Amino acid sequence: MNAIEQAELNFDRHLRHNAYPGRGLVVGRLAADEWLMLYWIMGRSEHSRNRRFVVADQTLRTEPVDVSLVENPDLIIYEAMLELGGIYLVSNGDQTRTLYETLRDGGTFDAALETRQREPDAPNYTPRISAMLDSRQPLQLALSILKAKPTDPEQTDRFTYRPALPPPGLGLGLTTYQGDGDPLPSFCGDPLLLPCSGSAETMLDTYWNALDSENRISLAAKRIRLADGTSEILVRNRF
């Protein structure tokens, strides 16, 4: 099985035929100097579904659809994508801001996430997933997942990945869960090789259509052109 076939198989099994992979991110390569970041959110409860994506100044963030329904904003309202001088960040929580501020002050991707834990939403203990594309030379990609230790969920296991850069047409992704359940089973294993071909618009449609129609909420696709440092974010919202 070649890499493209493996990516399609992963996409089919983990996204298209999975009712609840949860929140997810993908960093992929559309062309030699054109990259794509995807990020989506899903929800089963009224509280989780009461949000959508908005974009301002190349920042992607969540906001409530109905403010009166917000119970606890801490885990559902956050900046999901930020930029910092050639560094592009995406995550499923407010650790995006932690990464931004640590890197701005001269720290590292790993040092920023050392200050964070898995989410405190027992019994699920949702993992925190994050990724960074650093376009400063040499071009680098990093991904991270922080999740509850299986034998003691009060502790956090930390996994950081610094893979070789994927070729055009492929990307690497993480989701918060393996699938549906009660409690929800955390994602396990290495980042998934996933498809990333065509235009940003095509990828937005492809991933949106793959996500379970009952549980998908919002999806964003950020196209990054390294040649001139420009980027744009496309958004699809359920509400």
N, C-alpha and C positions, 0 to 999 in steps of 0.2 A: 504494500500500500504506500503510495507516494504522499507527500505532505498535503497536497490539495485534497486528495481523497480522505485523508485523516481529518482535516479541518471540516470537511463537509459531514463526515460521520459524527464528529463531536457536536457540530451545530445541530444536526438532526436529533441526536440522543439527548443532549443536555438542554437544548432550548426548544426546538420545535415540538418534541414529544415529552416535555416536562412541564407539568402544570404550575410548578412553583420553584424556579431557580432563585427567586428573590431579586434583590438588587444586583446589578452586574455592570462590569466595565470591560472594554476591549481597547487595546492600543494596537493599531495596525498600519500597514504601509500600502497606500494606494498607488504610488509611483516612486521613482528614485528619490525625489525630494519632497514628496507630498504624503503627509501622514493623516491618520484619522483617529480620533478618540470617540468612543461610544460610551454612553452611560444611560442606564434605565432604572426605573423604580417600579415595584409591584406592591400590591397590598391586598390583604384578605379582610381586614376590619374596616369599619366606617372611618375610624380615626386615621388609619394608614392611607386610605384612598382619598382623603380630603386634602390633596395637594396637587401641585402642578409645577412645571418648569417655567422660569422666566429668565430672560437674558438682558444684561445691561453691562456695557463697557467690557465685553469679552469675558464676563463672569456669568456662569450658569449657577442658578440657585433655585431652591424650592420655595414655594409660598403656599399658604392655605387657600383652598377654594372658598371655603366658608369659615371665616374667623370665629364665628360663634360655636363651631364644633370642635375647636382645638382644645385638647385636654392637657397634653404635655408637649410643648414645641421642641424640646431639647434634642430629640432623636429624629425628628422629621423635617425640621426647618434648618437649612444649612447651605453653604456654598459648595457646589459639587465640582466646579471647574474654575481654576484660577491660572493666571499667567504671571511670570516673573522673569523679565529679561532673558528670553530664550528658553525658559523652563516652563513646561506645561504640566499642570497637575490635575488629577481627577480622583475623587474618592466618594465613598458612600456616606460621609458624615462630616462633622465639623473638624475632623482631622485635616481636611483640606486647608483650613486656615492655620492649623498648627504647622503643617508642612511649609506653607507660604512664609510664615513669620520666622521659622527656624532657618530656612534657606536664605531669606533676606538678611538675616543677622549673621550669616557666615557658617551656619551649621549644616548638617547633612540630612539626607532622606532618612537614614536609619536612626540618627539621634532624635529627630522629631518624633518618630513613631515609638521610640523607647519611652516616651512620656505618656503614651496612651494605652488603653486596655480595650478588650472586646467590649461591645455595648452592654450596659447593665440591665438588659431586659429579660431577666429570668422568666421562664425556664429556657428560652431560646438562646440567650447569650449570642446575639447576632454578631458575626465576624465584622471587623472593619477591613474593607478592601481599599487599596490605594495604588496609584500608579504615577510615574513621572517619566516624561520624555524630556531629556536635557539635550538641547540642540547645540550647546557650546561644544567645541571640539575636545575630545572625540564625541560624536553622537552616542548617547547612552539611553537605555531603557531600564527602568526598575519597577517591580511590582511587589506588593506586600499584602499579607493577610494576617490579621491578629484575631485569634479565636480561642475559645475556652479550652483549657486543658481537659481532656476526656475524663481523667480520674479525679479532677478537682476543678470544677468550673469557676471557682473564685480566682484561679490563676489564669494567665494568658500565655498561650504558645505563640511564638512570633516566627514568621517565615518570610524571608526576603529573597526575591529572585532577580538576577541580573542576566537575562538571557542574551544570546547573540541576536542581533537585529534580524527581524523576519524579512524575507524578500517581498517585493510588491505582490499584492494579492492575498497576503496572509497577515494575521494578527494574533495576539495573545490575550487571553481574557480570564477573569475571575468572577465568580458569583458568590453570594453570601450563603446559599444553601445548595444541597445536593438535589432536593426535591421537596414535595409537600410532606407534612407529618406533624405530630404533636407530642413532644416539641419538634421544632423544625431541625432537621439534621444539617450541620454545618458542612460547607464545601470541604472536600478533601482531595489531596493530590496536588500535582503541579499545575501551573496555569495551562489552560486549554488552548491548543492551536485552533484558530477559527478563521473563517473566510473574511477577506477584506478586499474585494475587487469591484471595479466600476467606479461610480461617482459617490460622493457623500450622500446625495439624494437617494441613490439606489440602495446604499447600505442602510439608510434610515428606514426605508420601506421594507427591506429584507428582514431586518431584525425585529421591527415592529410587528410584521405579519407572523413571525415565528413565535412571539411571546403569547402566552395563553390570553385569550380575549377577555376572560372574566377577571383576570388578576393584573393585567398590565395597566399602568397609570400614565407614565410619561417616558419618553426616550429622546435623547439628544445626540447629535452627530457633529463633532467639531473637526473641520478640515483645517489642517496646518500646512502652510507652504513655507518650507525652510529657506527657499531661495531669497525671499524678501521678508520673511518673518511675519507674514500676515495670517490671519485666521478668521474663520466665521463659524457660527454655531446655528445649526438647524434644529428645530424642536417639534415634537409631536406630542400632544396632550390628549388624554382621554376626556377630560372635563374642561 
